[in-house]
Structures are given as C-alpha cells and as structure tokens.
Amino acid sequence: MGELVVISTATSSRSKTRYRGGRRAQVAAVCGGLLLSAQAVATAATAVTPPAAHAHTQAQYEERGRGTLVSAEKLYTLATPQAVALELGAAGFADDTVRHGVVAYRLVYRTVDAYGRPITASGLFVLPLNSEGRLRAVSFAHGTGSHRDDSPSMQRARFVSAPVIAHAAAGAAGVAPDYLGMGKGPGLHPWMDIDSETTASLDMLRAARAFAPRTGHVLEREVMVTGFSQGASAALGLGRALEAGEDRWFRLGALAPVSGAYDFGGAELPALLEGRLEPKSSVLYAAYTLVAFNRLHHIYDRPDEVFRAPYDSTVEALFDGAHTGEQLMRGTPGALDELLTGHGRELLAHPTGPLAEALRATDAVCTDWAPRVPVRLYMATGDEQAVTDNTEHCQAALLGNGVDAPVVDLGDVDYHGSRHLGSNVAATSSIVRWFGELRRP
C-alpha cells in the first residue's frame, strides 16, 4: 500500500484550541456529489451511538489531542509535471495549471466524532516537489461518497483526489480530509453533519502542519479553502471556524465553494420532492437524508414509517458501509413514490421536531457569519443534483451580511453525463488560478 514513514502518538506541536461545548446541536444538510457512475461506491462502518450524558471541560478536549498526528504513509510520487498531467488526465481533469511534480501522503490523526468523543480520521496531504520550504495550504473538501474508499486518500487518478493534486502541482500544500467514517477512520460517516465535517477538516490541517517539517516544509498561516457539493458546505464551515479563531495558527485566506446545497431545507428538498432533480439522485438523497439524520437525531422509530416495502427492510443496510455504489443503485427504486411512504414524504416536505431543528442549521453556513476574505461561489446552470437556487440563496444571505460573493457560472460542463460532477472538474483549474492570483503582491 505504501511506505509507512512515521508513527507518532506524541502531542502535536500545533497550538491547542477550544472545542465548543462538545456537540453544537446544529446539523446542516448538504447534498453531496454522490458519484452516480461506475466510480460510485457505498461505505463500511459501525453504528453511531450517543455518549453518556455528561459535560466535557475544555481541558478534557485538549487532553484528547485534536489534530495530533498518529501516522503518515507515503502513497505515491509523481516525479514530474508530465506525470501529474497524466494523473489528472486519467481522472478527466485539465492540466493547464501544473508546474510541479508531487508527493502524496495519507495522514491519520486524532479528532472528535459527532458527539465530541475521541476518534481518528484520515486524509490526503499532497506536496509539490522542488518547491519552496514555506507553503500555503489549500484545504479541499470532497463531495458525497458512501464507501470509505470513496475518499481522497484512498484513490488515485480519480474524481475525489484530482483537485488536491492539482493544487499541489500549482505550488500549494494540498490538504483533504476523508471525513469521519471514511478512509481509514472507524465508524459510520455522519453525512451532512457540518460540525463533524468542520472538526475533521480543521484537525486535518493541524496534522498536516505537524507532519510538514518532516518533509522540509512549513505551512504558512493563511489557508485557502474550497470544496465541492457536500464539501462546499464543509468548506464554509471550516472557513467560519478559522475566522472565529478556533485555531491559533491558521487563518482564512479565501473561500471558493462549488455547487453546494447550502439551503437544503428551503431549496434542495423542495426541488427533490417536486421532481426538478434527476430522479435516481433524488431517490438516493432522500434515502440517505432520512437514514443519516435518524442516526443522529432519531426522527423515526421504524423504517416502515418512512420507507415503503420492500425497501423498509433493506434501505438502511444499503448505507451501512458494506455495500458498493452499484448495489446502492440496484437496491433502490427509480422514483420517490416507490421509496417513500406518505409520512416519509411529509416529513421531508414539512419537517418538524429534530429534523426541522437540524434543517434550520443548514442556512447558518451562509447566514450566521460574514467572511472578511475574498469569496467566490461556483456553480453550473442546469445542475441535476444540487439545484442552483442553493447558490442564489447563499449569495443573497452573504450580501445581507455585507459580503459581496460573486457567482461564477461554469456553463455547459459535463463529467460522465453529470453537470453536477462536471462543475467540480471545470471549477478546479479556475480556483487554482484564482488562488494563485490572490497570492501575488
């Protein structure tokens, strides 16, 4: 699999920061880029269970060593720009910003789960060869994939790893969390949970900073943040945390989210239920939404309350991590009315209780803060998975907070028949160039 270059259980050299009261009791629902192609695969994991009720002090969280590097494994080296170009081309990405060869590592690090308990996670760290010692980091948050291998550190020449490689090949340090329950991390992936996406992303940055000196590099304070689909909201969550001072070293430099479902309850779910999205995508996102939210918030007692037979006895297992994407496709119907009971549809159309509370947090990723850095929102008109109303609502919310966030329409883009996935491919080169322009004096 690769050369194990370091194993460490020592405390990271990063400055320790506060964890805000365990779980913040806010969950944002985001529509990730579920790879509805031959690359799509589903994730393996164990059940998520809530912790015993007790308060955690700040000292207890610091003792857990968030961001501490556990191990680093050298995965591969692309020794020349030409080798990088071939890698990106194999994934369907452009090579017009490539200037360096790269070396890629998988980092395993300590973080916290959706309930604030200690856990480990993994991610991809890619460095440019023949580069300066000081590097600016670019954090990339990937789109939805339900198999633990459908994550940046587990794939080469693929959709989820190509953006990280592209940023490194342009001269930055590419940093990409796999998220909880993906890659080498244990447990179920808490899909659509902004809090855990944020902590996993921030702690991955800390682990990268701890490891970088072993490669002859130092990560600068300024971090450029981007992400696609599910990762677009994750990127905004990380940006918000950085601007709030949740790390004493890193600070936010710019934000470039791509094709996010920033208003899941107000824009995405209505479009899904009204048939304005690609039908199979709608089925998969509806199922994943109900299953994932129920794991964290208990929104139904029995699957047959929300799923019709025979799916009431099978659909939860499809998201247990032991199934491939092909099995996920074959194991779900082609239309929402075949999947959802009347109550299941009503729950998504008019959420109440814990689901309503969780969905209200979705808007917070765009509404409850005002970035003080350059922001661009990338999207593609005609996106069949993340309705573009999401981007319009996010732009309006930011503008209401005094932030001018231009929308970049990527036009008629395509990747394996998907404009949604194509937006990630098209946006990557544009974002690499923009981040590079912001670095110039």
Summary of the structure (lengths in Angstrom):
residues: 441
radius of gyration: 20.1
end to end distance: 41.4
largest distance: 61.8
contacts: 1702
relative contact order: 0.16
helix: 37%
strand: 19%
